[in-house]
């Protein structure tokens, strides 16, 4: 799963809101996902297609109903990507904390 594609899809406020809605409320039909937005149904369909192509959501068909839900793997991919940077920054802050502590002890903590 390409994290850049996921971020690109989520960069649009409407698509981001659709994902938020699915995360909060679970599986929903295209109609219910369209309700909060003042845009046409074809526009909502295009947004859903972008999210689907990015692997963020998936479509389920049950007779004449189509519902959408989040694909957890896409969120794991983003979490893994963020985790690498979280580790980098945590290590950097730990090193900075040690340097500050050494400087303070050298200078007799002159605040």
DOBANU-55281 format. One record per atom (N, C-alpha, C): residue number from 1; residue in three letters; x, y, z. Coordinates in Angstrom, 1 decimal. Example, Ala and Ser with C-alpha at 12.3 -4.5 7.8 and 13.67 -1.06 7.14 Angstrom:
BEGIN
seq->1 | type->ALA | x->13.2 | y->-5.7 | z->7.8
seq->1 | type->ALA | x->12.3 | y->-4.5 | z->7.8
seq->1 | type->ALA | x->13.2 | y->-3.3 | z->7.8
seq->2 | type->SER | x->12.8 | y->-2.2 | z->7.1
seq->2 | type->SER | x->13.7 | y->-1.1 | z->7.1
seq->2 | type->SER | x->12.9 | y->0.0 | z->7.9
//
This chain:
BEGIN
seq->1 | type->UNK | x->0.9 | y->-1.2 | z->0.0
seq->1 | type->UNK | x->0.0 | y->0.0 | z->0.0
seq->1 | type->UNK | x->0.9 | y->1.2 | z->0.0
seq->2 | type->UNK | x->0.7 | y->2.1 | z->-0.9
seq->2 | type->UNK | x->1.5 | y->3.3 | z->-1.1
seq->2 | type->UNK | x->1.0 | y->4.4 | z->-0.2
seq->3 | type->UNK | x->1.8 | y->4.8 | z->0.8
seq->3 | type->UNK | x->1.4 | y->5.9 | z->1.7
seq->3 | type->UNK | x->1.2 | y->7.2 | z->1.0
seq->4 | type->UNK | x->2.0 | y->7.5 | z->0.0
seq->4 | type->UNK | x->1.8 | y->8.8 | z->-0.7
seq->4 | type->UNK | x->0.5 | y->8.8 | z->-1.4
seq->5 | type->UNK | x->0.0 | y->7.7 | z->-1.9
seq->5 | type->UNK | x->-1.3 | y->7.7 | z->-2.6
seq->5 | type->UNK | x->-2.4 | y->7.9 | z->-1.5
seq->6 | type->UNK | x->-2.2 | y->7.3 | z->-0.4
seq->6 | type->UNK | x->-3.2 | y->7.5 | z->0.7
seq->6 | type->UNK | x->-3.3 | y->8.9 | z->1.2
seq->7 | type->UNK | x->-2.1 | y->9.5 | z->1.4
seq->7 | type->UNK | x->-2.1 | y->10.9 | z->1.8
seq->7 | type->UNK | x->-2.7 | y->11.8 | z->0.7
seq->8 | type->UNK | x->-2.4 | y->11.5 | z->-0.5
seq->8 | type->UNK | x->-2.9 | y->12.3 | z->-1.6
seq->8 | type->UNK | x->-4.5 | y->12.3 | z->-1.6
seq->9 | type->UNK | x->-5.0 | y->11.1 | z->-1.4
seq->9 | type->UNK | x->-6.4 | y->10.9 | z->-1.4
seq->9 | type->UNK | x->-7.1 | y->11.6 | z->-0.2
seq->10 | type->UNK | x->-6.4 | y->11.6 | z->0.9
seq->10 | type->UNK | x->-6.9 | y->12.2 | z->2.1
seq->10 | type->UNK | x->-6.7 | y->13.7 | z->2.1
seq->11 | type->UNK | x->-6.0 | y->14.3 | z->1.2
seq->11 | type->UNK | x->-5.7 | y->15.7 | z->1.2
seq->11 | type->UNK | x->-6.9 | y->16.5 | z->0.8
seq->12 | type->UNK | x->-7.9 | y->15.9 | z->0.2
seq->12 | type->UNK | x->-9.1 | y->16.6 | z->-0.1
seq->12 | type->UNK | x->-10.0 | y->16.7 | z->1.1
seq->13 | type->UNK | x->-10.5 | y->17.8 | z->1.5
seq->13 | type->UNK | x->-11.3 | y->17.9 | z->2.8
seq->13 | type->UNK | x->-12.6 | y->17.0 | z->2.7
seq->14 | type->UNK | x->-13.2 | y->16.9 | z->1.6
seq->14 | type->UNK | x->-14.4 | y->16.1 | z->1.5
seq->14 | type->UNK | x->-14.1 | y->14.6 | z->1.7
seq->15 | type->UNK | x->-13.0 | y->14.1 | z->1.0
seq->15 | type->UNK | x->-12.6 | y->12.7 | z->1.2
seq->15 | type->UNK | x->-12.2 | y->12.5 | z->2.6
seq->16 | type->UNK | x->-11.5 | y->13.4 | z->3.2
seq->16 | type->UNK | x->-11.0 | y->13.2 | z->4.6
seq->16 | type->UNK | x->-12.3 | y->13.1 | z->5.5
seq->17 | type->UNK | x->-13.3 | y->14.0 | z->5.2
seq->17 | type->UNK | x->-14.5 | y->13.9 | z->6.1
seq->17 | type->UNK | x->-15.3 | y->12.6 | z->5.9
seq->18 | type->UNK | x->-15.3 | y->12.1 | z->4.6
seq->18 | type->UNK | x->-15.9 | y->10.8 | z->4.4
seq->18 | type->UNK | x->-15.2 | y->9.7 | z->5.2
seq->19 | type->UNK | x->-13.9 | y->9.7 | z->5.2
seq->19 | type->UNK | x->-13.2 | y->8.7 | z->6.0
seq->19 | type->UNK | x->-13.4 | y->8.9 | z->7.5
seq->20 | type->UNK | x->-13.5 | y->10.1 | z->7.9
seq->20 | type->UNK | x->-13.8 | y->10.4 | z->9.3
seq->20 | type->UNK | x->-15.2 | y->9.8 | z->9.7
seq->21 | type->UNK | x->-16.1 | y->10.0 | z->8.8
seq->21 | type->UNK | x->-17.5 | y->9.6 | z->9.0
seq->21 | type->UNK | x->-17.5 | y->8.0 | z->9.0
seq->22 | type->UNK | x->-16.8 | y->7.4 | z->8.2
seq->22 | type->UNK | x->-16.7 | y->5.9 | z->8.2
seq->22 | type->UNK | x->-16.1 | y->5.4 | z->9.4
seq->23 | type->UNK | x->-15.0 | y->6.1 | z->9.9
seq->23 | type->UNK | x->-14.3 | y->5.7 | z->11.1
seq->23 | type->UNK | x->-15.3 | y->5.8 | z->12.3
seq->24 | type->UNK | x->-16.0 | y->6.9 | z->12.3
seq->24 | type->UNK | x->-16.9 | y->7.2 | z->13.5
seq->24 | type->UNK | x->-18.1 | y->6.3 | z->13.5
seq->25 | type->UNK | x->-18.8 | y->6.1 | z->12.3
seq->25 | type->UNK | x->-20.1 | y->5.5 | z->12.3
seq->25 | type->UNK | x->-20.1 | y->4.1 | z->11.7
seq->26 | type->UNK | x->-19.0 | y->3.6 | z->11.1
seq->26 | type->UNK | x->-18.9 | y->2.3 | z->10.5
seq->26 | type->UNK | x->-19.4 | y->2.3 | z->9.1
seq->27 | type->UNK | x->-19.7 | y->1.1 | z->8.6
seq->27 | type->UNK | x->-20.2 | y->0.9 | z->7.2
seq->27 | type->UNK | x->-21.4 | y->1.8 | z->6.9
seq->28 | type->UNK | x->-21.4 | y->2.4 | z->5.7
seq->28 | type->UNK | x->-22.5 | y->3.2 | z->5.3
seq->28 | type->UNK | x->-22.6 | y->3.1 | z->3.8
seq->29 | type->UNK | x->-23.8 | y->3.5 | z->3.3
seq->29 | type->UNK | x->-24.1 | y->3.5 | z->1.9
seq->29 | type->UNK | x->-23.6 | y->4.9 | z->1.3
seq->30 | type->UNK | x->-23.5 | y->4.9 | z->0.0
seq->30 | type->UNK | x->-23.1 | y->6.1 | z->-0.6
seq->30 | type->UNK | x->-24.0 | y->7.3 | z->-0.3
seq->31 | type->UNK | x->-25.3 | y->7.0 | z->-0.3
seq->31 | type->UNK | x->-26.3 | y->8.0 | z->0.0
seq->31 | type->UNK | x->-26.1 | y->8.6 | z->1.4
seq->32 | type->UNK | x->-25.9 | y->7.8 | z->2.4
seq->32 | type->UNK | x->-25.7 | y->8.3 | z->3.8
seq->32 | type->UNK | x->-24.4 | y->9.0 | z->3.9
seq->33 | type->UNK | x->-23.4 | y->8.6 | z->3.1
seq->33 | type->UNK | x->-22.1 | y->9.3 | z->3.1
seq->33 | type->UNK | x->-22.2 | y->10.7 | z->2.5
seq->34 | type->UNK | x->-23.2 | y->10.8 | z->1.5
seq->34 | type->UNK | x->-23.3 | y->12.1 | z->0.8
seq->34 | type->UNK | x->-24.1 | y->13.1 | z->1.6
seq->35 | type->UNK | x->-24.9 | y->12.7 | z->2.5
seq->35 | type->UNK | x->-25.9 | y->13.6 | z->3.2
seq->35 | type->UNK | x->-25.2 | y->14.8 | z->3.8
seq->36 | type->UNK | x->-24.1 | y->14.8 | z->4.5
seq->36 | type->UNK | x->-23.6 | y->16.0 | z->5.1
seq->36 | type->UNK | x->-23.0 | y->17.0 | z->4.1
seq->37 | type->UNK | x->-22.8 | y->16.6 | z->2.9
seq->37 | type->UNK | x->-22.1 | y->17.5 | z->1.9
seq->37 | type->UNK | x->-23.1 | y->18.2 | z->0.9
seq->38 | type->UNK | x->-22.8 | y->19.4 | z->0.6
seq->38 | type->UNK | x->-23.6 | y->20.1 | z->-0.4
seq->38 | type->UNK | x->-23.0 | y->20.0 | z->-1.8
seq->39 | type->UNK | x->-22.9 | y->18.7 | z->-2.2
seq->39 | type->UNK | x->-22.3 | y->18.4 | z->-3.5
seq->39 | type->UNK | x->-23.2 | y->17.3 | z->-4.2
seq->40 | type->UNK | x->-23.1 | y->17.2 | z->-5.5
seq->40 | type->UNK | x->-23.9 | y->16.2 | z->-6.2
seq->40 | type->UNK | x->-23.5 | y->14.8 | z->-5.9
seq->41 | type->UNK | x->-24.4 | y->13.9 | z->-6.1
seq->41 | type->UNK | x->-24.2 | y->12.5 | z->-5.9
seq->41 | type->UNK | x->-23.0 | y->12.0 | z->-6.8
seq->42 | type->UNK | x->-23.0 | y->12.4 | z->-8.1
seq->42 | type->UNK | x->-21.8 | y->12.0 | z->-8.9
seq->42 | type->UNK | x->-20.5 | y->12.5 | z->-8.3
seq->43 | type->UNK | x->-20.5 | y->13.7 | z->-7.7
seq->43 | type->UNK | x->-19.2 | y->14.2 | z->-7.1
seq->43 | type->UNK | x->-18.8 | y->13.3 | z->-5.9
seq->44 | type->UNK | x->-19.8 | y->12.9 | z->-5.1
seq->44 | type->UNK | x->-19.6 | y->12.0 | z->-4.0
seq->44 | type->UNK | x->-19.0 | y->10.6 | z->-4.6
seq->45 | type->UNK | x->-19.6 | y->10.2 | z->-5.6
seq->45 | type->UNK | x->-19.2 | y->8.9 | z->-6.2
seq->45 | type->UNK | x->-17.7 | y->9.0 | z->-6.7
seq->46 | type->UNK | x->-17.3 | y->10.1 | z->-7.2
seq->46 | type->UNK | x->-16.0 | y->10.3 | z->-7.7
seq->46 | type->UNK | x->-15.0 | y->10.3 | z->-6.5
seq->47 | type->UNK | x->-15.4 | y->11.0 | z->-5.4
seq->47 | type->UNK | x->-14.6 | y->11.0 | z->-4.1
seq->47 | type->UNK | x->-14.5 | y->9.5 | z->-3.6
seq->48 | type->UNK | x->-15.6 | y->8.8 | z->-3.6
seq->48 | type->UNK | x->-15.5 | y->7.4 | z->-3.1
seq->48 | type->UNK | x->-14.6 | y->6.6 | z->-4.0
seq->49 | type->UNK | x->-14.6 | y->6.8 | z->-5.3
seq->49 | type->UNK | x->-13.8 | y->6.1 | z->-6.2
seq->49 | type->UNK | x->-12.3 | y->6.4 | z->-6.0
seq->50 | type->UNK | x->-11.9 | y->7.6 | z->-5.7
seq->50 | type->UNK | x->-10.6 | y->8.0 | z->-5.3
seq->50 | type->UNK | x->-10.1 | y->7.2 | z->-4.1
seq->51 | type->UNK | x->-11.0 | y->7.3 | z->-3.1
seq->51 | type->UNK | x->-10.7 | y->6.6 | z->-1.8
seq->51 | type->UNK | x->-10.5 | y->5.1 | z->-2.0
seq->52 | type->UNK | x->-11.4 | y->4.5 | z->-2.8
seq->52 | type->UNK | x->-11.3 | y->3.1 | z->-3.2
seq->52 | type->UNK | x->-10.1 | y->2.7 | z->-3.9
seq->53 | type->UNK | x->-9.7 | y->3.6 | z->-4.9
seq->53 | type->UNK | x->-8.5 | y->3.3 | z->-5.7
seq->53 | type->UNK | x->-7.2 | y->3.4 | z->-4.8
seq->54 | type->UNK | x->-7.3 | y->4.3 | z->-3.8
seq->54 | type->UNK | x->-6.1 | y->4.4 | z->-2.9
seq->54 | type->UNK | x->-6.1 | y->3.3 | z->-1.9
seq->55 | type->UNK | x->-7.1 | y->2.5 | z->-1.8
seq->55 | type->UNK | x->-7.1 | y->1.4 | z->-0.9
seq->55 | type->UNK | x->-7.6 | y->1.7 | z->0.5
seq->56 | type->UNK | x->-8.1 | y->2.9 | z->0.7
seq->56 | type->UNK | x->-8.6 | y->3.4 | z->2.0
seq->56 | type->UNK | x->-9.9 | y->2.8 | z->2.4
seq->57 | type->UNK | x->-10.8 | y->2.7 | z->1.4
seq->57 | type->UNK | x->-12.1 | y->2.1 | z->1.6
seq->57 | type->UNK | x->-12.4 | y->0.9 | z->0.7
seq->58 | type->UNK | x->-13.4 | y->0.2 | z->1.0
seq->58 | type->UNK | x->-13.8 | y->-0.9 | z->0.0
seq->58 | type->UNK | x->-15.3 | y->-0.9 | z->-0.1
seq->59 | type->UNK | x->-15.8 | y->-1.3 | z->-1.2
seq->59 | type->UNK | x->-17.2 | y->-1.3 | z->-1.5
seq->59 | type->UNK | x->-17.7 | y->-2.8 | z->-1.3
seq->60 | type->UNK | x->-18.8 | y->-2.9 | z->-0.7
seq->60 | type->UNK | x->-19.5 | y->-4.2 | z->-0.5
seq->60 | type->UNK | x->-20.9 | y->-4.1 | z->-1.2
seq->61 | type->UNK | x->-21.2 | y->-5.1 | z->-1.9
seq->61 | type->UNK | x->-22.4 | y->-5.2 | z->-2.6
seq->61 | type->UNK | x->-23.3 | y->-6.3 | z->-2.0
seq->62 | type->UNK | x->-24.5 | y->-5.9 | z->-1.5
seq->62 | type->UNK | x->-25.5 | y->-6.8 | z->-1.0
seq->62 | type->UNK | x->-26.8 | y->-6.6 | z->-1.7
seq->63 | type->UNK | x->-27.1 | y->-7.4 | z->-2.7
seq->63 | type->UNK | x->-28.2 | y->-7.2 | z->-3.5
seq->63 | type->UNK | x->-28.1 | y->-5.9 | z->-4.2
seq->64 | type->UNK | x->-29.1 | y->-5.0 | z->-4.0
seq->64 | type->UNK | x->-29.1 | y->-3.7 | z->-4.7
seq->64 | type->UNK | x->-28.4 | y->-2.6 | z->-3.9
seq->65 | type->UNK | x->-27.9 | y->-3.0 | z->-2.7
seq->65 | type->UNK | x->-27.3 | y->-2.0 | z->-1.8
seq->65 | type->UNK | x->-25.8 | y->-2.1 | z->-1.9
seq->66 | type->UNK | x->-25.2 | y->-0.9 | z->-1.9
seq->66 | type->UNK | x->-23.7 | y->-0.8 | z->-1.9
seq->66 | type->UNK | x->-23.3 | y->0.0 | z->-0.7
seq->67 | type->UNK | x->-22.5 | y->-0.6 | z->0.1
seq->67 | type->UNK | x->-22.0 | y->0.1 | z->1.3
seq->67 | type->UNK | x->-20.5 | y->0.2 | z->1.2
seq->68 | type->UNK | x->-20.0 | y->1.1 | z->2.0
seq->68 | type->UNK | x->-18.5 | y->1.3 | z->2.0
seq->68 | type->UNK | x->-18.0 | y->1.2 | z->3.4
seq->69 | type->UNK | x->-16.8 | y->0.7 | z->3.5
seq->69 | type->UNK | x->-16.2 | y->0.6 | z->4.9
seq->69 | type->UNK | x->-14.7 | y->0.9 | z->4.7
seq->70 | type->UNK | x->-14.1 | y->1.2 | z->5.8
seq->70 | type->UNK | x->-12.6 | y->1.4 | z->5.9
seq->70 | type->UNK | x->-11.9 | y->0.1 | z->5.7
seq->71 | type->UNK | x->-10.8 | y->0.2 | z->5.0
seq->71 | type->UNK | x->-9.9 | y->-1.0 | z->4.9
seq->71 | type->UNK | x->-8.8 | y->-0.8 | z->6.0
seq->72 | type->UNK | x->-8.8 | y->-1.5 | z->7.0
seq->72 | type->UNK | x->-7.8 | y->-1.3 | z->8.1
seq->72 | type->UNK | x->-6.3 | y->-1.4 | z->7.7
seq->73 | type->UNK | x->-6.0 | y->-2.1 | z->6.6
seq->73 | type->UNK | x->-4.6 | y->-2.2 | z->6.2
seq->73 | type->UNK | x->-4.1 | y->-0.9 | z->5.8
seq->74 | type->UNK | x->-5.0 | y->0.0 | z->5.2
seq->74 | type->UNK | x->-4.5 | y->1.3 | z->4.8
seq->74 | type->UNK | x->-4.1 | y->2.2 | z->6.0
seq->75 | type->UNK | x->-4.9 | y->2.0 | z->7.1
seq->75 | type->UNK | x->-4.6 | y->2.8 | z->8.3
seq->75 | type->UNK | x->-3.3 | y->2.3 | z->8.9
seq->76 | type->UNK | x->-3.1 | y->1.0 | z->8.9
seq->76 | type->UNK | x->-1.9 | y->0.4 | z->9.4
seq->76 | type->UNK | x->-0.7 | y->0.9 | z->8.6
seq->77 | type->UNK | x->-0.8 | y->1.0 | z->7.3
seq->77 | type->UNK | x->0.3 | y->1.5 | z->6.5
seq->77 | type->UNK | x->0.7 | y->2.9 | z->6.9
seq->78 | type->UNK | x->-0.3 | y->3.7 | z->7.2
seq->78 | type->UNK | x->0.0 | y->5.1 | z->7.6
seq->78 | type->UNK | x->0.6 | y->5.1 | z->9.0
seq->79 | type->UNK | x->0.1 | y->4.3 | z->9.9
seq->79 | type->UNK | x->0.6 | y->4.2 | z->11.2
seq->79 | type->UNK | x->2.1 | y->3.7 | z->11.2
seq->80 | type->UNK | x->2.4 | y->2.7 | z->10.4
seq->80 | type->UNK | x->3.7 | y->2.2 | z->10.2
seq->80 | type->UNK | x->4.7 | y->3.4 | z->9.8
seq->81 | type->UNK | x->4.2 | y->4.1 | z->8.8
seq->81 | type->UNK | x->5.0 | y->5.2 | z->8.3
seq->81 | type->UNK | x->5.3 | y->6.3 | z->9.4
seq->82 | type->UNK | x->4.2 | y->6.6 | z->10.1
seq->82 | type->UNK | x->4.3 | y->7.6 | z->11.2
seq->82 | type->UNK | x->5.2 | y->7.1 | z->12.3
seq->83 | type->UNK | x->5.1 | y->5.8 | z->12.5
seq->83 | type->UNK | x->5.9 | y->5.1 | z->13.6
seq->83 | type->UNK | x->7.4 | y->5.2 | z->13.4
seq->84 | type->UNK | x->7.8 | y->5.2 | z->12.1
seq->84 | type->UNK | x->9.2 | y->5.3 | z->11.8
seq->84 | type->UNK | x->9.7 | y->6.7 | z->12.2
seq->85 | type->UNK | x->8.9 | y->7.7 | z->12.0
seq->85 | type->UNK | x->9.3 | y->9.1 | z->12.3
seq->85 | type->UNK | x->9.1 | y->9.3 | z->13.8
seq->86 | type->UNK | x->8.2 | y->8.7 | z->14.4
seq->86 | type->UNK | x->8.0 | y->8.8 | z->15.8
seq->86 | type->UNK | x->9.2 | y->8.3 | z->16.6
seq->87 | type->UNK | x->9.7 | y->7.2 | z->16.1
seq->87 | type->UNK | x->10.9 | y->6.6 | z->16.7
seq->87 | type->UNK | x->12.1 | y->7.5 | z->16.5
seq->88 | type->UNK | x->12.3 | y->8.1 | z->15.3
seq->88 | type->UNK | x->13.4 | y->9.0 | z->15.0
seq->88 | type->UNK | x->13.3 | y->10.2 | z->16.0
seq->89 | type->UNK | x->12.1 | y->10.8 | z->16.1
seq->89 | type->UNK | x->12.0 | y->12.0 | z->16.9
seq->89 | type->UNK | x->12.2 | y->11.7 | z->18.4
seq->90 | type->UNK | x->11.7 | y->10.5 | z->18.8
seq->90 | type->UNK | x->11.8 | y->10.2 | z->20.2
seq->90 | type->UNK | x->13.3 | y->10.0 | z->20.6
seq->91 | type->UNK | x->14.0 | y->9.3 | z->19.7
seq->91 | type->UNK | x->15.5 | y->9.1 | z->19.9
seq->91 | type->UNK | x->16.2 | y->10.5 | z->19.9
seq->92 | type->UNK | x->15.8 | y->11.4 | z->19.0
seq->92 | type->UNK | x->16.4 | y->12.7 | z->18.9
seq->92 | type->UNK | x->16.1 | y->13.5 | z->20.2
seq->93 | type->UNK | x->14.9 | y->13.5 | z->20.7
seq->93 | type->UNK | x->14.6 | y->14.2 | z->21.9
seq->93 | type->UNK | x->15.3 | y->13.6 | z->23.1
seq->94 | type->UNK | x->15.4 | y->12.3 | z->23.2
seq->94 | type->UNK | x->16.2 | y->11.7 | z->24.3
seq->94 | type->UNK | x->17.6 | y->12.1 | z->24.3
seq->95 | type->UNK | x->18.2 | y->12.2 | z->23.1
seq->95 | type->UNK | x->19.6 | y->12.7 | z->23.0
seq->95 | type->UNK | x->19.7 | y->14.1 | z->23.4
seq->96 | type->UNK | x->18.8 | y->15.0 | z->23.0
seq->96 | type->UNK | x->18.8 | y->16.4 | z->23.3
seq->96 | type->UNK | x->18.6 | y->16.5 | z->24.8
seq->97 | type->UNK | x->17.7 | y->15.8 | z->25.4
seq->97 | type->UNK | x->17.5 | y->15.8 | z->26.9
seq->97 | type->UNK | x->18.8 | y->15.5 | z->27.6
seq->98 | type->UNK | x->19.6 | y->14.5 | z->27.1
seq->98 | type->UNK | x->20.9 | y->14.2 | z->27.8
seq->98 | type->UNK | x->21.9 | y->15.4 | z->27.6
seq->99 | type->UNK | x->21.9 | y->16.0 | z->26.5
seq->99 | type->UNK | x->22.9 | y->17.1 | z->26.2
seq->99 | type->UNK | x->22.5 | y->18.2 | z->27.1
seq->100 | type->UNK | x->21.2 | y->18.5 | z->27.3
seq->100 | type->UNK | x->20.8 | y->19.6 | z->28.1
seq->100 | type->UNK | x->21.1 | y->19.3 | z->29.6
seq->101 | type->UNK | x->20.9 | y->18.1 | z->30.0
seq->101 | type->UNK | x->21.2 | y->17.7 | z->31.4
seq->101 | type->UNK | x->22.7 | y->17.9 | z->31.6
seq->102 | type->UNK | x->23.5 | y->17.5 | z->30.7
seq->102 | type->UNK | x->25.0 | y->17.6 | z->30.8
seq->102 | type->UNK | x->25.4 | y->19.1 | z->30.9
seq->103 | type->UNK | x->24.8 | y->19.9 | z->30.1
seq->103 | type->UNK | x->25.1 | y->21.3 | z->30.1
seq->103 | type->UNK | x->24.7 | y->22.0 | z->31.4
seq->104 | type->UNK | x->23.5 | y->21.6 | z->31.9
seq->104 | type->UNK | x->23.1 | y->22.1 | z->33.2
seq->104 | type->UNK | x->23.9 | y->21.7 | z->34.3
seq->105 | type->UNK | x->24.4 | y->20.5 | z->34.3
seq->105 | type->UNK | x->25.3 | y->20.0 | z->35.4
seq->105 | type->UNK | x->26.7 | y->20.7 | z->35.3
seq->106 | type->UNK | x->27.1 | y->20.9 | z->34.1
seq->106 | type->UNK | x->28.4 | y->21.6 | z->33.9
seq->106 | type->UNK | x->28.3 | y->23.1 | z->34.3
seq->107 | type->UNK | x->27.2 | y->23.7 | z->34.1
seq->107 | type->UNK | x->27.0 | y->25.1 | z->34.4
seq->107 | type->UNK | x->26.4 | y->25.3 | z->35.8
seq->108 | type->UNK | x->26.3 | y->24.3 | z->36.5
seq->108 | type->UNK | x->25.7 | y->24.4 | z->37.9
seq->108 | type->UNK | x->24.3 | y->24.8 | z->37.9
seq->109 | type->UNK | x->23.6 | y->24.5 | z->36.8
seq->109 | type->UNK | x->22.1 | y->24.8 | z->36.7
seq->109 | type->UNK | x->21.8 | y->26.3 | z->37.0
seq->110 | type->UNK | x->22.3 | y->27.2 | z->36.3
seq->110 | type->UNK | x->22.2 | y->28.7 | z->36.5
seq->110 | type->UNK | x->20.9 | y->29.2 | z->35.9
seq->111 | type->UNK | x->19.8 | y->28.8 | z->36.3
seq->111 | type->UNK | x->18.5 | y->29.4 | z->35.8
seq->111 | type->UNK | x->18.2 | y->30.7 | z->36.4
//
